[in-house]
Amino acid sequence: MADEAKAKGNAAFSAGRFEEAIRYFSEAIDLAPTNHVLYSNRSAAYASLQRYAEALADARKTVEVKPDWSKGYSRLGAAHIGLGNHDEAIAAYQKGLDLDPSNEALKSGLADAEAKAAAARSRKPAVSPFGNIFQGPEVWAKLTADPSTRAYLQQPDFVKMLQEVQKNPNNLNLYLQDQRMMQVLGVLLNVKMRDPNRDEMESDFPEPERRKPQAETRSRSPPKTEPEPEPMEFTDDEKEAKQRKAEAQKEKEAGNAAYKKKDFEAAIKHYTKAMELDDEDISFLTNRAAVYLEMGKCEDCIADCDKAVERGRELHSDFKMIARALTRKGSALVKMAKYSKDYEPAIETFQKALTEHRNPDTLKKLNDAERAKKEAEQQEYYDPKLADVEREKGNEFFKEQKYPEAVKHYTEAIKRNPQDPRTYSNRAACYTKLGALPEALKDAEKCIELDPSFSKGYTRKGAVQFFMKEYDKALETYQEGLKHDPKNPELMDGVRSCIQQINRTNRGDISPEELKERQAKAMQDPEIQNILSDPIMRQVLVDLQENPKASQDHLKNPQVMTKIQKLISAGIVQMR
């Protein structure tokens, strides 16, 4: 099971689906917690998403489990560089080189870390005297209320920048060159900040004169004259080769025209003739492969694609052409898989194509092949009776608090019968116990999708959202469940718990750390972002600060009050 999850994680990583890769590597780690390679791979996936803190934690675990494995120190160094810990990165790379002195990746990483450390020392950033003004709980609301800064909160890079300053006030020195941060600083200090670049431009000369020098420069500049190139001389062999290439291109064009008319036999003849005239252009092979594919001659298509890849590597052809040949081969393998039900060769071929060139069309074909494989497996595997047996086994393990084993049997039951909402509900409970909240939420939502009247789906989903501290969303989930089962005690208890937590936030009865965590998470929520970007709500927030009388009128509006309540639950707004 761990090897299977690892393989899926590697495939997702190769395709650039890093979040998916992290999920698979995490699943593998749950099954094989002493496998150092899994932590290393997940560290690489986190680093690809620039989530360097998580990458560092996994890299440390890698070297803890396998201290004599040099690659672990490469992961450790990369994570430290991402966090700006250059000295720690240098130490990590040096330790790796002690184990493997000839490792080029470690050498390159060490050189990079040393260069960045030297650059950082030369800058010698001073301690910021303004960093602490970002620590107040009202920062987000104040920036949202000010028209000069509210748009910044819709920009992910700025939100991340602000969060870094909140974590460490001295980080402000890293971002003072960003004009947005200077504007925010002015708002928080109640000082009007000016744009030095704009002031300098306007002090040079008045607006009407600004374009004059450029026009005068253009009028005075004499036209450039380039000497005529010397005519090239060709040998007879070169002339013949050039002529053959030209004839080959004409044959290719004739083949393209025949292909468009669906005259496939003529197209094959033209492409074959082009190949005889010029064997250095692999597009003739890939085009003929496309004709074979259209004719349903998949084996001939695959043979041409293999020749194109082999010849392309010999000639160092454009990697995009090699990727095209591999993609076409994958398409032929998909056609063949409709009868054999074996999609794995096609999936592997598409993955190879993506390593050559990340083409959206190839990625779509890969996703379609993976989906077809999954559907074929489900159809072959479908057996409701065996699904019930596996679900009961999962229930027994759940009662014994053996949650990984229970997950294994519930997963098998879902493969046997993916339409049973009870199994998704049970697996969601297991994932919740294991702390795998995103997986638990996904299962709970699937449970509700399959049977909207099944109250367990709502209790599972509400519990996960509660643990994730999304109390307003959990409250909505529990209330939606009560519409289907008004007297359900679990749903009613969930509503009470959510209201208690929301009231704590309203009173400000939470720690500063919890408030910061909730604010940072909320700013990534699309619903919160939509509320803060709503012009009406922006005016409401301004009035809450500056116009108490108008704010009372706003609070009488149920829709406005609901949105404000969401902001309060998220810690963005505090009512006093």
C-alpha positions in Angstrom: 0.0 0.0 0.0 2.8 2.4 0.8 4.6 1.7 -2.4 1.4 2.3 -4.4 0.8 5.6 -2.7 4.5 6.6 -3.2 4.2 5.8 -6.9 1.1 7.9 -7.3 2.9 10.7 -5.4 5.9 10.5 -7.8 3.6 10.6 -10.8 1.7 13.6 -9.4 5.0 15.4 -8.7 6.3 14.7 -12.2 3.1 16.3 -13.6 3.4 19.4 -11.4 0.4 18.5 -9.2 2.3 19.2 -5.9 -0.7 19.3 -3.6 -1.8 15.9 -4.8 1.7 14.6 -4.5 1.8 15.7 -0.8 -1.5 13.9 -0.1 -0.1 10.6 -1.6 3.2 10.9 0.2 1.4 11.6 3.5 -0.7 8.5 2.9 2.4 6.5 2.3 4.1 7.9 5.4 1.0 6.9 7.5 1.6 3.3 6.2 5.4 3.3 6.4 6.5 6.0 8.9 10.2 4.8 8.9 10.8 5.2 5.2 13.1 8.1 4.8 12.5 8.5 1.0 8.9 9.4 1.6 9.8 12.3 3.9 12.4 13.4 1.3 9.9 13.3 -1.5 7.3 15.2 0.5 9.9 17.8 1.4 10.6 18.4 -2.3 6.8 18.8 -3.0 6.5 21.3 -0.1 9.5 23.2 -1.4 8.0 23.3 -4.9 5.0 25.1 -3.4 7.3 27.5 -1.5 6.0 26.0 1.8 9.5 25.9 3.2 8.6 25.5 6.9 6.9 22.2 6.1 9.8 21.3 3.7 12.3 21.9 6.5 10.3 19.7 9.0 10.3 16.8 6.5 13.9 17.3 5.6 14.9 17.1 9.3 12.8 13.9 9.6 14.6 12.5 6.6 18.1 12.9 8.1 16.8 11.8 11.5 15.6 8.5 10.0 18.6 8.1 7.6 21.5 10.2 8.8 24.0 8.6 6.3 21.9 9.4 3.2 23.4 12.4 1.4 20.2 13.4 -0.4 18.5 14.2 2.8 21.0 17.0 3.5 20.3 18.3 0.0 16.6 18.6 1.0 17.6 20.2 4.3 19.8 22.8 2.6 17.1 23.7 0.0 14.5 24.2 2.7 16.9 26.4 4.7 17.7 28.5 1.6 14.0 29.0 1.0 13.6 30.3 4.6 16.6 32.6 4.3 18.7 30.5 6.8 21.9 30.6 4.7 24.3 29.5 7.4 22.2 26.5 8.3 21.9 25.7 4.5 25.7 25.8 4.2 26.1 23.5 7.2 23.6 21.0 5.7 25.3 20.9 2.3 28.7 20.5 3.8 27.5 17.6 5.9 26.0 16.0 2.8 29.3 16.4 1.0 31.1 14.7 3.8 29.1 11.7 3.0 29.2 12.0 -0.8 32.1 14.3 -1.8 31.4 14.0 -5.6 27.7 14.8 -5.4 27.1 17.6 -8.0 23.7 18.6 -6.5 25.2 19.2 -3.1 28.1 21.1 -4.6 25.8 23.4 -6.5 23.6 23.9 -3.5 26.6 24.8 -1.3 27.8 27.4 -3.9 24.3 28.9 -4.0 24.0 29.0 -0.2 27.4 30.6 0.2 26.6 33.2 -2.5 23.3 34.1 -0.9 24.9 34.2 2.6 27.6 36.7 1.3 24.9 38.9 -0.3 22.9 38.9 2.9 25.9 39.8 5.0 26.8 42.7 2.7 23.3 44.1 3.1 23.3 44.0 6.9 19.6 44.8 7.5 18.9 47.0 10.5 16.3 46.2 13.1 13.0 47.8 12.0 11.5 50.3 14.5 8.1 49.9 12.9 7.6 46.2 12.9 5.5 46.1 16.0 2.7 48.2 14.6 1.7 45.1 12.5 0.9 43.1 15.7 -2.4 44.6 16.6 -5.6 42.6 16.0 -7.2 45.5 14.1 -4.6 45.5 11.3 -6.6 43.6 8.7 -9.8 45.6 9.3 -7.9 48.9 9.2 -6.2 48.0 5.9 -9.5 46.8 4.4 -11.2 50.1 5.5 -8.6 52.3 3.8 -9.2 52.8 0.1 -5.5 53.0 -0.6 -4.7 49.5 0.8 -7.8 47.4 0.6 -7.0 46.1 -2.9 -3.6 44.8 -1.7 -5.5 42.2 0.5 -6.6 40.5 -2.7 -3.0 39.9 -3.8 -1.6 36.6 -2.5 2.0 37.7 -2.6 1.2 40.8 -0.5 -0.9 38.7 2.0 2.0 36.4 2.4 4.4 39.3 2.9 2.2 40.8 5.6 1.9 37.5 7.4 5.7 37.2 7.4 6.0 40.6 9.0 3.4 39.6 11.7 5.4 36.5 12.5 8.7 38.5 12.8 8.6 42.3 12.9 12.2 42.5 11.7 11.1 41.0 8.4 9.7 44.4 7.5 13.2 45.4 6.4 13.0 42.8 3.7 9.9 44.4 2.1 10.5 48.2 2.5 11.4 48.5 -1.2 7.9 47.3 -2.1 5.7 50.5 -2.5 2.7 48.6 -1.3 4.3 48.0 2.1 5.3 51.6 2.3 1.7 52.6 1.7 0.5 50.2 4.4 3.1 51.6 6.8 1.7 55.0 6.2 -1.9 53.9 6.9 -1.0 52.1 10.1 1.1 55.2 11.3 -1.6 57.6 10.1 1.0 59.3 7.9 0.6 60.2 4.2 3.4 58.5 2.3 4.6 59.8 -1.0 6.0 57.9 -3.9 9.7 59.0 -4.3 9.9 57.7 -7.9 6.9 59.8 -8.9 8.1 62.9 -7.0 11.5 62.6 -8.7 9.9 62.4 -12.2 7.6 65.4 -11.6 10.5 67.5 -10.3 12.6 67.1 -13.5 10.4 69.0 -15.9 6.7 69.8 -16.5 4.5 67.3 -18.2 4.3 69.0 -21.7 8.1 69.0 -22.0 8.6 65.4 -20.9 8.3 63.8 -24.3 10.3 66.4 -26.2 13.8 65.1 -25.7 12.8 61.6 -27.0 11.2 63.1 -30.1 14.3 65.3 -30.7 16.6 62.4 -30.2 14.7 60.3 -32.8 14.7 63.2 -35.3 18.4 63.8 -35.0 19.5 60.1 -35.1 20.7 59.2 -38.5 19.2 56.1 -40.0 21.2 53.0 -39.4 22.6 51.3 -42.5 23.6 47.6 -42.3 26.3 46.3 -44.8 25.0 43.7 -47.2 26.0 40.2 -46.2 28.5 38.4 -48.4 26.7 35.8 -50.5 27.3 32.2 -49.2 28.9 29.6 -51.4 27.8 26.0 -51.3 29.5 22.8 -52.4 27.7 20.5 -54.8 26.8 18.1 -51.9 25.5 21.0 -49.9 23.4 22.2 -52.8 22.0 18.7 -53.3 21.2 18.3 -49.6 19.5 21.7 -49.5 17.4 20.7 -52.6 16.4 17.4 -51.0 15.3 19.1 -47.8 13.2 21.5 -49.9 11.6 18.6 -51.8 10.9 16.8 -48.5 9.0 19.9 -47.2 6.9 19.9 -50.3 6.1 16.2 -49.8 5.2 17.0 -46.2 2.8 19.8 -47.2 1.2 17.5 -49.8 0.8 14.9 -47.0 -0.8 17.5 -44.7 -3.3 18.4 -47.5 -4.1 14.8 -48.0 -4.6 14.2 -44.3 -7.1 17.1 -44.1 -9.1 15.5 -46.9 -8.9 12.2 -45.0 -7.1 10.6 -47.9 -4.9 8.7 -45.5 -3.2 6.4 -48.0 -2.0 9.3 -50.1 -0.8 11.1 -46.9 1.2 8.1 -45.9 2.9 7.9 -49.3 3.9 11.6 -49.1 5.2 11.4 -45.5 7.2 8.3 -46.4 8.7 10.0 -49.5 9.6 13.0 -47.3 11.4 10.7 -44.9 13.4 9.2 -47.7 14.5 12.6 -48.9 15.4 13.9 -45.4 15.9 11.6 -42.4 16.8 14.4 -40.0 13.3 15.9 -39.6 11.3 13.7 -37.2 8.1 15.6 -37.9 7.6 13.4 -41.0 7.5 10.4 -38.6 5.2 12.0 -36.1 2.8 13.1 -38.9 2.7 9.6 -40.4 2.1 8.3 -36.9 -0.9 10.6 -36.7 -2.3 9.2 -39.9 -1.9 5.6 -38.6 -3.6 6.6 -35.4 -6.6 8.1 -37.3 -6.8 4.8 -39.3 -6.8 2.8 -36.1 -3.4 1.2 -36.9 -2.1 1.7 -33.4 0.9 -0.6 -33.6 2.2 1.2 -36.7 1.6 4.5 -35.0 3.6 3.4 -31.9 6.4 2.1 -34.1 6.7 5.5 -35.8 6.6 7.3 -32.5 9.4 5.1 -31.1 11.5 5.8 -34.2 10.9 9.5 -33.9 12.0 9.6 -30.2 15.1 7.5 -30.9 16.1 9.5 -34.0 15.3 12.8 -32.2 17.6 12.0 -29.3 20.4 11.1 -31.8 20.0 14.4 -33.6 19.4 16.4 -30.4 16.0 17.5 -31.8 13.8 20.1 -30.2 12.4 18.5 -26.9 8.9 19.7 -27.9 9.1 17.4 -31.0 10.1 14.4 -28.8 7.3 15.2 -26.4 4.9 15.3 -29.3 6.0 11.8 -30.4 5.5 10.5 -26.9 2.1 12.1 -26.6 1.0 10.6 -29.9 2.2 7.2 -28.7 0.3 7.6 -25.5 -2.9 8.3 -27.5 -2.4 5.1 -29.5 -1.9 3.2 -26.2 -5.2 4.7 -24.8 -7.0 3.4 -27.9 -5.6 -0.1 -27.4 -6.5 0.1 -23.7 -10.2 0.4 -24.5 -10.1 -3.3 -25.3 -7.3 -4.5 -22.9 -8.4 -2.2 -20.0 -4.7 -1.7 -19.3 -4.1 2.1 -19.2 -0.8 2.0 -17.3 1.5 2.0 -20.4 -0.4 5.1 -21.8 -0.1 6.9 -18.4 3.6 6.2 -18.2 4.1 7.4 -21.8 2.2 10.7 -21.1 4.3 11.2 -17.9 7.5 10.8 -20.0 6.2 13.3 -22.5 5.6 15.8 -19.7 9.2 15.5 -18.5 10.2 16.6 -22.0 7.7 19.5 -22.3 4.9 20.5 -20.1 2.1 20.8 -22.7 -1.5 21.4 -21.5 -2.9 19.0 -24.1 -0.6 16.2 -22.9 -1.5 16.9 -19.3 -5.2 16.7 -20.2 -4.6 13.4 -22.0 -2.8 12.1 -18.9 -5.7 13.1 -16.6 -8.2 11.5 -19.0 -6.1 8.3 -19.1 -5.9 8.2 -15.3 -9.6 8.7 -15.0 -10.3 6.0 -17.6 -8.1 3.6 -15.7 -9.9 4.4 -12.4 -13.3 3.8 -14.1 -12.2 0.6 -15.7 -10.8 -0.7 -12.3 -14.1 0.3 -10.6 -16.2 -1.5 -13.2 -14.1 -4.6 -12.9 -14.0 -4.4 -9.2 -17.7 -3.6 -8.5 -19.2 -6.0 -6.0 -21.7 -4.6 -3.4 -21.7 -7.8 -1.3 -18.0 -7.8 -0.9 -18.2 -4.1 -0.2 -20.5 -4.8 2.8 -18.0 -7.4 4.1 -15.1 -5.0 3.9 -17.1 -2.2 5.5 -17.9 -4.5 8.5 -14.3 -5.4 8.8 -13.5 -1.6 8.9 -16.1 -1.2 11.6 -14.5 -3.8 13.8 -11.0 -2.2 13.5 -12.6 1.2 14.2 -14.0 -0.1 17.5 -10.6 -1.4 18.4 -9.1 2.1 17.6 -7.0 0.6 14.8 -7.7 3.5 12.5 -5.1 2.9 9.7 -6.4 -0.7 9.4 -10.0 0.5 9.3 -9.1 3.0 6.6 -7.7 0.2 4.5 -10.9 -1.8 4.7 -13.2 1.2 4.1 -11.1 2.1 1.1 -11.5 -1.4 -0.3 -15.3 -1.2 0.4 -15.5 2.0 -1.6 -13.6 0.4 -4.5 -16.2 -2.4 -4.5 -19.1 0.0 -4.2 -18.4 3.7 -4.7 -22.1 4.7 -4.3 -22.6 3.7 -0.6 -22.6 7.0 1.5 -22.1 5.0 4.7 -18.6 3.9 3.8 -17.5 7.5 3.1 -19.0 8.6 6.4 -17.1 5.8 8.3 -13.8 6.6 6.5 -14.3 10.3 7.3 -14.5 9.4 11.0 -11.3 7.4 10.7 -9.5 10.2 8.9 -10.7 12.7 11.6 -9.2 10.4 14.3 -5.9 10.3 12.4 -5.8 14.1 12.0 -6.1 13.9 8.2 -8.7 16.6 8.1 -8.7 17.5 4.4 -9.3 13.9 3.5 -12.0 13.6 6.1 -13.7 16.7 4.8 -13.6 15.3 1.2 -15.2 12.0 2.3 -17.9 13.8 4.3 -18.8 16.0 1.3 -19.0 12.9 -0.9 -21.3 11.3 1.6 -23.6 14.3 1.5 -23.4 14.4 -2.3 -24.5 10.7 -2.5 -27.3 11.1 0.0 -28.3 14.7 1.0 -30.7 13.3 3.6 -28.1 11.2 5.5 -27.5 13.1 8.7 -24.2 11.4 9.5 -22.7 13.2 6.5 -23.5 16.5 8.1 -22.2 15.6 11.5 -18.9 14.3 10.0 -18.5 17.5 7.9 -19.4 19.8 10.8 -16.9 18.1 13.1 -14.1 18.4 10.6 -14.8 22.1 10.1 -15.0 22.6 13.8 -11.6 21.0 14.3 -10.3 23.3 11.5 -11.6 26.2 13.6 -14.0 27.2 10.8 -16.8 27.7 13.2 -19.1 29.7 11.0 -18.9 27.0 8.3 -19.4 24.2 10.8 -22.5 26.0 12.1 -24.0 26.3 8.6 -23.3 22.6 8.0 -25.0 21.5 11.3 -28.0 23.8 10.5 -28.3 22.3 7.0 -28.3 18.8 8.5 -31.1 19.8 10.9 -33.3 20.7 8.0 -33.3 16.9 7.1 -33.2 15.6 10.7 -34.6 18.3 13.0 -34.2 16.3 16.3 -30.8 14.8 15.7 -28.9 15.2 19.0 -25.4 15.3 17.4 -26.4 18.1 15.1 -27.9 20.1 17.9 -24.8 19.6 20.0 -22.7 20.8 17.1 -24.8 24.0 16.7 -24.3 24.8 20.5 -20.5 24.2 20.3 -20.2 26.4 17.3 -22.2 29.3 18.9 -20.0 29.1 22.0 -16.8 29.4 20.0 -18.2 32.3 17.9 -19.3 34.1 21.1 -15.7 33.6 22.4 -14.4 35.4 19.3 -17.0 38.2 19.7 -15.8 38.8 23.3 -12.2 38.7 22.2 -11.7 35.8 24.5 -9.0 34.1 22.4 -5.2 34.3 22.5 -3.2 36.6 20.1 -1.6 33.5 18.6 -5.0 32.0 17.9 -6.3 35.2 16.5 -3.3 35.6 14.1 -3.7 32.0 13.0 -7.4 32.4 12.3 -6.9 35.7 10.4 -4.1 34.3 8.2 -6.3 31.3 7.4 -9.4 33.4 6.8 -7.6 35.6 4.3 -7.1 32.5 2.1 -10.8 31.7 2.2 -12.5 32.8 -1.1 -15.7 33.6 0.8 -13.9 36.0 3.1 -12.1 37.5 0.1 -15.4 38.1 -1.6 -16.8 39.9 1.4 -13.8 42.1 1.8 -13.8 43.0 -1.9 -17.5 43.9 -1.9 -17.8 47.7 -2.2 -20.8 47.8 0.0 -19.1 45.8 2.7 -16.0 48.0 2.5 -18.2 51.0 3.2 -19.8 49.1 6.1 -16.4 48.5 7.6 -15.4 52.1 7.2 -18.7 53.2 9.0 -18.1 50.7 11.8 -14.8 52.6 12.5 -15.8 56.1 11.8 -19.6 56.5 11.8 -21.3 54.7 14.7 -24.8 56.0 13.7 -24.6 54.6 10.2 -23.1 51.4 11.4 -26.2 50.8 13.6 -28.3 51.0 10.4 -26.1 48.5 8.7 -26.4 46.0 11.5 -30.2 46.0 11.0 -29.7 44.4 7.6 -29.7 40.6 8.0 -27.4 39.9 5.0 -24.9 42.5 6.2 -25.0 41.2 9.7 -24.4 37.6 8.4 -21.3 38.8 6.5 -20.0 40.8 9.5 -20.5 37.7 11.7 -18.3 35.7 9.3 -15.6 38.3 9.6 -15.9 38.3 13.3 -15.7 34.5 13.4 -12.6 34.7 11.3 -11.0 37.2 13.6 -10.9 39.9 10.9 -13.3 42.2 12.7 -13.8 42.7 16.4 -16.9 44.3 17.8 -16.5 46.4 21.0 
